[in-house]
Amino acid sequence: MNIYQIKIDGKYFAGISEREIGKAAAGGWYDKGKAILDIVLVPDREKAKTIEGNINLKSYWERIYELIRYGDLKFEKIEIVKLSEEVEK
């Protein structure tokens, strides 16, 4: 299984905060829009979120993308760092 960490402008992604910073655009008659939560960035690699597996990576990437699209995340560089890979036999 692949293991990843995400870096945004040199800081490590540590998780999703409870602070709601906005709503995604509504798409239908009864849709009120999805809550957009803020992300937590830390300078230390040891405190960073370790993401196991490609499906989990996709899930976290989608949350970050929502911040880019609907929130106010400004950045110069986003990196996905592959830490290791376990060989399945």
TITOR-400292 format. One record per residue (C-alpha): z, x, y; residue number from 1; chain; residue in one letter. Coordinates in pm, 1 decimal. Layout:
# TITOR-400292
[site [Z, X, Y], NUM, "A", "A"],
...
***
This chain:
# TITOR-400292
[site [0.0, 0.0, 0.0], 1, "A", "M"],
[site [-87.7, 128.6, 344.1], 2, "A", "N"],
[site [189.9, 180.1, 599.5], 3, "A", "I"],
[site [120.8, 173.0, 974.4], 4, "A", "Y"],
[site [275.0, 200.1, 1319.2], 5, "A", "Q"],
[site [116.3, 84.3, 1644.1], 6, "A", "I"],
[site [122.3, 286.0, 1967.0], 7, "A", "K"],
[site [42.9, 144.6, 2310.2], 8, "A", "I"],
[site [3.0, 402.8, 2587.9], 9, "A", "D"],
[site [213.9, 655.2, 2399.2], 10, "A", "G"],
[site [501.9, 418.2, 2318.7], 11, "A", "K"],
[site [567.0, 269.4, 1977.9], 12, "A", "Y"],
[site [558.4, -99.3, 1896.6], 13, "A", "F"],
[site [908.1, -205.8, 1783.4], 14, "A", "A"],
[site [862.9, -580.0, 1741.5], 15, "A", "G"],
[site [835.9, -916.0, 1912.3], 16, "A", "I"],
[site [1099.4, -1021.1, 2164.7], 17, "A", "S"],
[site [1245.3, -1369.0, 2200.5], 18, "A", "E"],
[site [1134.8, -1384.5, 2563.7], 19, "A", "R"],
[site [851.4, -1632.2, 2615.3], 20, "A", "E"],
[site [609.7, -1506.6, 2879.6], 21, "A", "I"],
[site [352.3, -1783.6, 2876.2], 22, "A", "G"],
[site [147.3, -2035.5, 2683.7], 23, "A", "K"],
[site [-193.3, -2000.6, 2521.8], 24, "A", "A"],
[site [-460.2, -2237.9, 2645.4], 25, "A", "A"],
[site [-447.4, -2589.0, 2499.8], 26, "A", "A"],
[site [-739.0, -2679.4, 2275.3], 27, "A", "G"],
[site [-714.9, -3052.5, 2209.1], 28, "A", "G"],
[site [-574.7, -3388.2, 2308.6], 29, "A", "W"],
[site [-226.5, -3322.1, 2175.2], 30, "A", "Y"],
[site [-221.1, -2943.8, 2179.5], 31, "A", "D"],
[site [30.9, -2810.5, 2430.7], 32, "A", "K"],
[site [-62.3, -2447.1, 2369.5], 33, "A", "G"],
[site [112.5, -2181.2, 2166.6], 34, "A", "K"],
[site [407.5, -1984.9, 2307.5], 35, "A", "A"],
[site [324.1, -1623.9, 2388.4], 36, "A", "I"],
[site [618.3, -1392.4, 2320.2], 37, "A", "L"],
[site [664.6, -1048.0, 2472.3], 38, "A", "D"],
[site [653.7, -726.1, 2270.6], 39, "A", "I"],
[site [907.8, -445.1, 2257.4], 40, "A", "V"],
[site [789.2, -85.0, 2305.3], 41, "A", "L"],
[site [1010.6, 218.3, 2239.3], 42, "A", "V"],
[site [956.5, 591.7, 2298.9], 43, "A", "P"],
[site [1106.4, 701.5, 1964.5], 44, "A", "D"],
[site [901.9, 690.7, 1645.0], 45, "A", "R"],
[site [1219.8, 636.9, 1440.7], 46, "A", "E"],
[site [1286.5, 304.5, 1618.3], 47, "A", "K"],
[site [927.7, 182.0, 1579.6], 48, "A", "A"],
[site [828.5, -108.0, 1356.9], 49, "A", "K"],
[site [691.1, 8.6, 1022.1], 50, "A", "T"],
[site [416.6, -228.1, 910.3], 51, "A", "I"],
[site [348.2, -242.5, 538.1], 52, "A", "E"],
[site [10.8, -365.9, 416.4], 53, "A", "G"],
[site [-313.4, -467.0, 578.3], 54, "A", "N"],
[site [-226.4, -837.5, 598.2], 55, "A", "I"],
[site [93.3, -763.9, 793.9], 56, "A", "N"],
[site [-101.8, -527.4, 1019.9], 57, "A", "L"],
[site [-349.0, -806.6, 1095.2], 58, "A", "K"],
[site [-63.7, -1044.6, 1176.4], 59, "A", "S"],
[site [97.9, -805.4, 1425.0], 60, "A", "Y"],
[site [-240.4, -716.8, 1575.9], 61, "A", "W"],
[site [-308.2, -1088.4, 1638.4], 62, "A", "E"],
[site [22.1, -1118.8, 1828.3], 63, "A", "R"],
[site [-68.3, -818.1, 2041.8], 64, "A", "I"],
[site [-416.4, -962.0, 2100.6], 65, "A", "Y"],
[site [-261.7, -1288.8, 2223.5], 66, "A", "E"],
[site [-70.5, -1088.1, 2484.2], 67, "A", "L"],
[site [-390.7, -917.9, 2593.0], 68, "A", "I"],
[site [-583.5, -1243.6, 2611.5], 69, "A", "R"],
[site [-323.9, -1487.3, 2746.8], 70, "A", "Y"],
[site [-43.4, -1266.0, 2875.4], 71, "A", "G"],
[site [-28.4, -974.3, 3110.7], 72, "A", "D"],
[site [-38.7, -675.3, 2875.5], 73, "A", "L"],
[site [-207.4, -387.6, 3057.0], 74, "A", "K"],
[site [-288.6, -71.9, 2866.0], 75, "A", "F"],
[site [-511.3, 234.0, 2855.3], 76, "A", "E"],
[site [-495.4, 309.5, 2482.7], 77, "A", "K"],
[site [-390.1, 128.6, 2164.9], 78, "A", "I"],
[site [-359.1, 327.5, 1843.2], 79, "A", "E"],
[site [-298.7, 218.4, 1486.2], 80, "A", "I"],
[site [-136.4, 512.8, 1310.2], 81, "A", "V"],
[site [-157.6, 523.6, 931.1], 82, "A", "K"],
[site [161.3, 682.6, 797.8], 83, "A", "L"],
[site [99.4, 688.7, 424.7], 84, "A", "S"],
[site [-71.5, 527.8, 132.4], 85, "A", "E"],
[site [80.6, 462.5, -207.6], 86, "A", "E"],
[site [-155.3, 513.0, -498.1], 87, "A", "V"],
[site [-155.6, 219.1, -736.4], 88, "A", "E"],
[site [-212.1, 293.0, -1104.5], 89, "A", "K"],
***
